[in-house]
């Protein structure tokens, strides 16, 4: 038997070292849990990873939660999931507080202008990496292109684009699910849905009914986000960015890019960018107490559903991972996510490179339209340099971020 203190120690260490996005985090867990500790087998790890990729939410955090649940039940799942997230959440909260207080100091603002340029390169790199893994044929490539056009050219809602891709994949995939063997764990699933549904939705209901409108809006928005976060954090960043910048006015586009740049350099899942966004929005509304409340609400609404998905669906893992239609749906969702992230890179690049962004509205076409005369030379050079260093020279992300920030500060000073 594995003691709880050992489980706590191992997942706290993983949480502290989980830099570099989901691929690096999953590799770290594989090395620790399969190769070194031998707590689960290779086959179990890969099956659980496939299962977590079928779920909305950060797959690395949910994989950690599943392993804890597999080893020590619900308490083990809570220990593993919470301590995978908490180190990064504490760091992001501290950085958000510093940013909200000092982000408008000229030198700090210049440094973050360089970070924004590097973020464009980071998102382009994400498009390339995911496309290599997700685009397995012409049909998947077509889904990616259609998703990009739907978002960039027609301003269609992100959930509708992802839902359409998943539905197409489900309906067009051939194959039958093998017969179910063993007992059906309905009781465990119903119990988990009831308990964790209340844990998630009861605070949401209280906030909607009793909290000031801003905090209720934060709770509802990030609860919706938790349900549609298929394909990783980048998949929803375009929708979240446009919603918090253009629809709600909580942040500016540069602030949104600063949020992503800081989240890229901290441990834990990239979806912790939502905590940063909420803190800055709350700080601008009600000072540091508003930022703290908004950040805590966002963390709850982002991660409570993750425990619901794992504890409710975990007992059915073998069954779910052997369903061809679900795998087909996931394949097309992943392909569409490539188009979604490509749209995000276009949106970020336009707001970094051009000082003024307009709109093109012509019949069903609705798209951003940069003002060519508002081209910003220094950010353009920094975007190109960051992309070259990250993609072609294979520099590490921290070095690229630091160099872009320093270049921006020197350029503004000169």
Secondary structure as a PSIPRED ss2 file (coil, helix, strand):
# PSIPRED VFORMAT (PSIPRED V4.0)

   1 X C   1.000  0.000  0.000
   2 X C   1.000  0.000  0.000
   3 X C   1.000  0.000  0.000
   4 X H   0.000  1.000  0.000
   5 X H   0.000  1.000  0.000
   6 X H   0.000  1.000  0.000
   7 X H   0.000  1.000  0.000
   8 X H   0.000  1.000  0.000
   9 X H   0.000  1.000  0.000
  10 X H   0.000  1.000  0.000
  11 X H   0.000  1.000  0.000
  12 X H   0.000  1.000  0.000
  13 X H   0.000  1.000  0.000
  14 X H   0.000  1.000  0.000
  15 X H   0.000  1.000  0.000
  16 X H   0.000  1.000  0.000
  17 X H   0.000  1.000  0.000
  18 X C   1.000  0.000  0.000
  19 X C   1.000  0.000  0.000
  20 X C   1.000  0.000  0.000
  21 X H   0.000  1.000  0.000
  22 X H   0.000  1.000  0.000
  23 X H   0.000  1.000  0.000
  24 X H   0.000  1.000  0.000
  25 X H   0.000  1.000  0.000
  26 X H   0.000  1.000  0.000
  27 X H   0.000  1.000  0.000
  28 X H   0.000  1.000  0.000
  29 X H   0.000  1.000  0.000
  30 X H   0.000  1.000  0.000
  31 X H   0.000  1.000  0.000
  32 X H   0.000  1.000  0.000
  33 X H   0.000  1.000  0.000
  34 X H   0.000  1.000  0.000
  35 X H   0.000  1.000  0.000
  36 X H   0.000  1.000  0.000
  37 X C   1.000  0.000  0.000
  38 X C   1.000  0.000  0.000
  39 X C   1.000  0.000  0.000
  40 X C   1.000  0.000  0.000
  41 X C   1.000  0.000  0.000
  42 X H   0.000  1.000  0.000
  43 X H   0.000  1.000  0.000
  44 X H   0.000  1.000  0.000
  45 X H   0.000  1.000  0.000
  46 X H   0.000  1.000  0.000
  47 X H   0.000  1.000  0.000
  48 X H   0.000  1.000  0.000
  49 X H   0.000  1.000  0.000
  50 X H   0.000  1.000  0.000
  51 X H   0.000  1.000  0.000
  52 X H   0.000  1.000  0.000
  53 X H   0.000  1.000  0.000
  54 X C   1.000  0.000  0.000
  55 X C   1.000  0.000  0.000
  56 X C   1.000  0.000  0.000
  57 X C   1.000  0.000  0.000
  58 X C   1.000  0.000  0.000
  59 X H   0.000  1.000  0.000
  60 X H   0.000  1.000  0.000
  61 X H   0.000  1.000  0.000
  62 X H   0.000  1.000  0.000
  63 X H   0.000  1.000  0.000
  64 X H   0.000  1.000  0.000
  65 X H   0.000  1.000  0.000
  66 X H   0.000  1.000  0.000
  67 X H   0.000  1.000  0.000
  68 X H   0.000  1.000  0.000
  69 X H   0.000  1.000  0.000
  70 X H   0.000  1.000  0.000
  71 X H   0.000  1.000  0.000
  72 X H   0.000  1.000  0.000
  73 X H   0.000  1.000  0.000
  74 X H   0.000  1.000  0.000
  75 X H   0.000  1.000  0.000
  76 X H   0.000  1.000  0.000
  77 X H   0.000  1.000  0.000
  78 X H   0.000  1.000  0.000
  79 X H   0.000  1.000  0.000
  80 X H   0.000  1.000  0.000
  81 X H   0.000  1.000  0.000
  82 X H   0.000  1.000  0.000
  83 X H   0.000  1.000  0.000
  84 X H   0.000  1.000  0.000
  85 X H   0.000  1.000  0.000
  86 X H   0.000  1.000  0.000
  87 X H   0.000  1.000  0.000
  88 X H   0.000  1.000  0.000
  89 X H   0.000  1.000  0.000
  90 X H   0.000  1.000  0.000
  91 X H   0.000  1.000  0.000
  92 X H   0.000  1.000  0.000
  93 X H   0.000  1.000  0.000
  94 X H   0.000  1.000  0.000
  95 X H   0.000  1.000  0.000
  96 X H   0.000  1.000  0.000
  97 X H   0.000  1.000  0.000
  98 X H   0.000  1.000  0.000
  99 X H   0.000  1.000  0.000
 100 X H   0.000  1.000  0.000
 101 X H   0.000  1.000  0.000
 102 X H   0.000  1.000  0.000
 103 X C   1.000  0.000  0.000
 104 X C   1.000  0.000  0.000
 105 X C   1.000  0.000  0.000
 106 X H   0.000  1.000  0.000
 107 X H   0.000  1.000  0.000
 108 X H   0.000  1.000  0.000
 109 X H   0.000  1.000  0.000
 110 X H   0.000  1.000  0.000
 111 X H   0.000  1.000  0.000
 112 X H   0.000  1.000  0.000
 113 X H   0.000  1.000  0.000
 114 X H   0.000  1.000  0.000
 115 X H   0.000  1.000  0.000
 116 X H   0.000  1.000  0.000
 117 X H   0.000  1.000  0.000
 118 X H   0.000  1.000  0.000
 119 X H   0.000  1.000  0.000
 120 X H   0.000  1.000  0.000
 121 X H   0.000  1.000  0.000
 122 X H   0.000  1.000  0.000
 123 X H   0.000  1.000  0.000
 124 X H   0.000  1.000  0.000
 125 X H   0.000  1.000  0.000
 126 X H   0.000  1.000  0.000
 127 X H   0.000  1.000  0.000
 128 X H   0.000  1.000  0.000
 129 X H   0.000  1.000  0.000
 130 X H   0.000  1.000  0.000
 131 X H   0.000  1.000  0.000
 132 X H   0.000  1.000  0.000
 133 X H   0.000  1.000  0.000
 134 X H   0.000  1.000  0.000
 135 X C   1.000  0.000  0.000
 136 X C   1.000  0.000  0.000
 137 X C   1.000  0.000  0.000
 138 X H   0.000  1.000  0.000
 139 X H   0.000  1.000  0.000
 140 X H   0.000  1.000  0.000
 141 X H   0.000  1.000  0.000
 142 X H   0.000  1.000  0.000
 143 X H   0.000  1.000  0.000
 144 X H   0.000  1.000  0.000
 145 X H   0.000  1.000  0.000
 146 X H   0.000  1.000  0.000
 147 X H   0.000  1.000  0.000
 148 X H   0.000  1.000  0.000
 149 X H   0.000  1.000  0.000
 150 X H   0.000  1.000  0.000
 151 X H   0.000  1.000  0.000
 152 X H   0.000  1.000  0.000
 153 X C   1.000  0.000  0.000
 154 X C   1.000  0.000  0.000
 155 X C   1.000  0.000  0.000
 156 X C   1.000  0.000  0.000
 157 X C   1.000  0.000  0.000
 158 X H   0.000  1.000  0.000
 159 X H   0.000  1.000  0.000
 160 X H   0.000  1.000  0.000
 161 X H   0.000  1.000  0.000
 162 X H   0.000  1.000  0.000
 163 X H   0.000  1.000  0.000
 164 X H   0.000  1.000  0.000
 165 X H   0.000  1.000  0.000
 166 X H   0.000  1.000  0.000
 167 X H   0.000  1.000  0.000
 168 X H   0.000  1.000  0.000
 169 X H   0.000  1.000  0.000
 170 X H   0.000  1.000  0.000
 171 X H   0.000  1.000  0.000
 172 X H   0.000  1.000  0.000
 173 X C   1.000  0.000  0.000
 174 X C   1.000  0.000  0.000
 175 X C   1.000  0.000  0.000
 176 X C   1.000  0.000  0.000
 177 X C   1.000  0.000  0.000
 178 X C   1.000  0.000  0.000
 179 X C   1.000  0.000  0.000
 180 X C   1.000  0.000  0.000
 181 X C   1.000  0.000  0.000
 182 X C   1.000  0.000  0.000
 183 X C   1.000  0.000  0.000
 184 X C   1.000  0.000  0.000
 185 X C   1.000  0.000  0.000
 186 X H   0.000  1.000  0.000
 187 X H   0.000  1.000  0.000
 188 X H   0.000  1.000  0.000
 189 X H   0.000  1.000  0.000
 190 X H   0.000  1.000  0.000
 191 X H   0.000  1.000  0.000
 192 X H   0.000  1.000  0.000
 193 X H   0.000  1.000  0.000
 194 X H   0.000  1.000  0.000
 195 X H   0.000  1.000  0.000
 196 X H   0.000  1.000  0.000
 197 X H   0.000  1.000  0.000
 198 X H   0.000  1.000  0.000
 199 X H   0.000  1.000  0.000
 200 X H   0.000  1.000  0.000
 201 X H   0.000  1.000  0.000
 202 X H   0.000  1.000  0.000
 203 X H   0.000  1.000  0.000
 204 X H   0.000  1.000  0.000
 205 X H   0.000  1.000  0.000
 206 X H   0.000  1.000  0.000
 207 X H   0.000  1.000  0.000
 208 X H   0.000  1.000  0.000
 209 X H   0.000  1.000  0.000
 210 X H   0.000  1.000  0.000
 211 X C   1.000  0.000  0.000
 212 X C   1.000  0.000  0.000
 213 X H   0.000  1.000  0.000
 214 X H   0.000  1.000  0.000
 215 X H   0.000  1.000  0.000
 216 X H   0.000  1.000  0.000
 217 X H   0.000  1.000  0.000
 218 X H   0.000  1.000  0.000
 219 X H   0.000  1.000  0.000
 220 X H   0.000  1.000  0.000
 221 X H   0.000  1.000  0.000
 222 X H   0.000  1.000  0.000
 223 X H   0.000  1.000  0.000
 224 X H   0.000  1.000  0.000
 225 X H   0.000  1.000  0.000
 226 X H   0.000  1.000  0.000
 227 X H   0.000  1.000  0.000
 228 X C   1.000  0.000  0.000
 229 X C   1.000  0.000  0.000
 230 X C   1.000  0.000  0.000
 231 X C   1.000  0.000  0.000
 232 X C   1.000  0.000  0.000
 233 X H   0.000  1.000  0.000
 234 X H   0.000  1.000  0.000
 235 X H   0.000  1.000  0.000
 236 X H   0.000  1.000  0.000
 237 X H   0.000  1.000  0.000
 238 X H   0.000  1.000  0.000
 239 X H   0.000  1.000  0.000
 240 X H   0.000  1.000  0.000
 241 X H   0.000  1.000  0.000
 242 X H   0.000  1.000  0.000
 243 X H   0.000  1.000  0.000
 244 X H   0.000  1.000  0.000
 245 X H   0.000  1.000  0.000
 246 X H   0.000  1.000  0.000
 247 X H   0.000  1.000  0.000
 248 X C   1.000  0.000  0.000
 249 X C   1.000  0.000  0.000
 250 X C   1.000  0.000  0.000
 251 X C   1.000  0.000  0.000
 252 X C   1.000  0.000  0.000
 253 X H   0.000  1.000  0.000
 254 X H   0.000  1.000  0.000
 255 X H   0.000  1.000  0.000
 256 X H   0.000  1.000  0.000
 257 X H   0.000  1.000  0.000
 258 X H   0.000  1.000  0.000
 259 X H   0.000  1.000  0.000
 260 X H   0.000  1.000  0.000
 261 X H   0.000  1.000  0.000
 262 X H   0.000  1.000  0.000
 263 X H   0.000  1.000  0.000
 264 X H   0.000  1.000  0.000
 265 X C   1.000  0.000  0.000
 266 X C   1.000  0.000  0.000
 267 X C   1.000  0.000  0.000
 268 X C   1.000  0.000  0.000
 269 X C   1.000  0.000  0.000
 270 X H   0.000  1.000  0.000
 271 X H   0.000  1.000  0.000
 272 X H   0.000  1.000  0.000
 273 X H   0.000  1.000  0.000
 274 X H   0.000  1.000  0.000
 275 X H   0.000  1.000  0.000
 276 X H   0.000  1.000  0.000
 277 X H   0.000  1.000  0.000
 278 X H   0.000  1.000  0.000
 279 X H   0.000  1.000  0.000
 280 X H   0.000  1.000  0.000
 281 X H   0.000  1.000  0.000
 282 X H   0.000  1.000  0.000
 283 X H   0.000  1.000  0.000
 284 X H   0.000  1.000  0.000
 285 X H   0.000  1.000  0.000
 286 X H   0.000  1.000  0.000
 287 X H   0.000  1.000  0.000
 288 X H   0.000  1.000  0.000
 289 X H   0.000  1.000  0.000
 290 X H   0.000  1.000  0.000
 291 X H   0.000  1.000  0.000
 292 X H   0.000  1.000  0.000
 293 X H   0.000  1.000  0.000
 294 X H   0.000  1.000  0.000
 295 X H   0.000  1.000  0.000
 296 X H   0.000  1.000  0.000
 297 X H   0.000  1.000  0.000
 298 X H   0.000  1.000  0.000
 299 X H   0.000  1.000  0.000
 300 X H   0.000  1.000  0.000
 301 X H   0.000  1.000  0.000
 302 X H   0.000  1.000  0.000
 303 X H   0.000  1.000  0.000
 304 X H   0.000  1.000  0.000
 305 X H   0.000  1.000  0.000
 306 X H   0.000  1.000  0.000
 307 X H   0.000  1.000  0.000
 308 X H   0.000  1.000  0.000
 309 X H   0.000  1.000  0.000
 310 X H   0.000  1.000  0.000
 311 X H   0.000  1.000  0.000
 312 X H   0.000  1.000  0.000
 313 X H   0.000  1.000  0.000
 314 X H   0.000  1.000  0.000
 315 X H   0.000  1.000  0.000
 316 X H   0.000  1.000  0.000
 317 X H   0.000  1.000  0.000
 318 X H   0.000  1.000  0.000
 319 X H   0.000  1.000  0.000
 320 X H   0.000  1.000  0.000
 321 X H   0.000  1.000  0.000
 322 X C   1.000  0.000  0.000
 323 X C   1.000  0.000  0.000
 324 X H   0.000  1.000  0.000
 325 X H   0.000  1.000  0.000
 326 X H   0.000  1.000  0.000
 327 X H   0.000  1.000  0.000
 328 X H   0.000  1.000  0.000
 329 X H   0.000  1.000  0.000
 330 X H   0.000  1.000  0.000
 331 X H   0.000  1.000  0.000
 332 X H   0.000  1.000  0.000
 333 X H   0.000  1.000  0.000
 334 X H   0.000  1.000  0.000
 335 X H   0.000  1.000  0.000
 336 X H   0.000  1.000  0.000
 337 X H   0.000  1.000  0.000
 338 X H   0.000  1.000  0.000
 339 X H   0.000  1.000  0.000
 340 X H   0.000  1.000  0.000
 341 X H   0.000  1.000  0.000
 342 X H   0.000  1.000  0.000
 343 X H   0.000  1.000  0.000
 344 X H   0.000  1.000  0.000
 345 X H   0.000  1.000  0.000
 346 X H   0.000  1.000  0.000
 347 X H   0.000  1.000  0.000
 348 X H   0.000  1.000  0.000
 349 X H   0.000  1.000  0.000
 350 X H   0.000  1.000  0.000
 351 X H   0.000  1.000  0.000
 352 X H   0.000  1.000  0.000
 353 X H   0.000  1.000  0.000
 354 X E   0.000  0.000  1.000
 355 X C   1.000  0.000  0.000
 356 X C   1.000  0.000  0.000
 357 X E   0.000  0.000  1.000
 358 X E   0.000  0.000  1.000
 359 X E   0.000  0.000  1.000
 360 X E   0.000  0.000  1.000
 361 X E   0.000  0.000  1.000
 362 X E   0.000  0.000  1.000
 363 X C   1.000  0.000  0.000
 364 X C   1.000  0.000  0.000
 365 X E   0.000  0.000  1.000
 366 X E   0.000  0.000  1.000
 367 X E   0.000  0.000  1.000
 368 X E   0.000  0.000  1.000
 369 X E   0.000  0.000  1.000
 370 X E   0.000  0.000  1.000
 371 X C   1.000  0.000  0.000
 372 X H   0.000  1.000  0.000
 373 X H   0.000  1.000  0.000
 374 X H   0.000  1.000  0.000
 375 X E   0.000  0.000  1.000
 376 X C   1.000  0.000  0.000
 377 X H   0.000  1.000  0.000
 378 X H   0.000  1.000  0.000
 379 X H   0.000  1.000  0.000
 380 X H   0.000  1.000  0.000
 381 X H   0.000  1.000  0.000
 382 X H   0.000  1.000  0.000
 383 X H   0.000  1.000  0.000
 384 X H   0.000  1.000  0.000
 385 X H   0.000  1.000  0.000
 386 X H   0.000  1.000  0.000
 387 X H   0.000  1.000  0.000
 388 X H   0.000  1.000  0.000
 389 X H   0.000  1.000  0.000
 390 X H   0.000  1.000  0.000
 391 X H   0.000  1.000  0.000
 392 X C   1.000  0.000  0.000
 393 X C   1.000  0.000  0.000
 394 X C   1.000  0.000  0.000
 395 X C   1.000  0.000  0.000
 396 X C   1.000  0.000  0.000
 397 X H   0.000  1.000  0.000
 398 X H   0.000  1.000  0.000
 399 X H   0.000  1.000  0.000
 400 X H   0.000  1.000  0.000
 401 X H   0.000  1.000  0.000
 402 X H   0.000  1.000  0.000
 403 X H   0.000  1.000  0.000
 404 X H   0.000  1.000  0.000
 405 X H   0.000  1.000  0.000
 406 X H   0.000  1.000  0.000
 407 X H   0.000  1.000  0.000
 408 X H   0.000  1.000  0.000
 409 X H   0.000  1.000  0.000
 410 X H   0.000  1.000  0.000
 411 X H   0.000  1.000  0.000
 412 X H   0.000  1.000  0.000
 413 X H   0.000  1.000  0.000
 414 X C   1.000  0.000  0.000
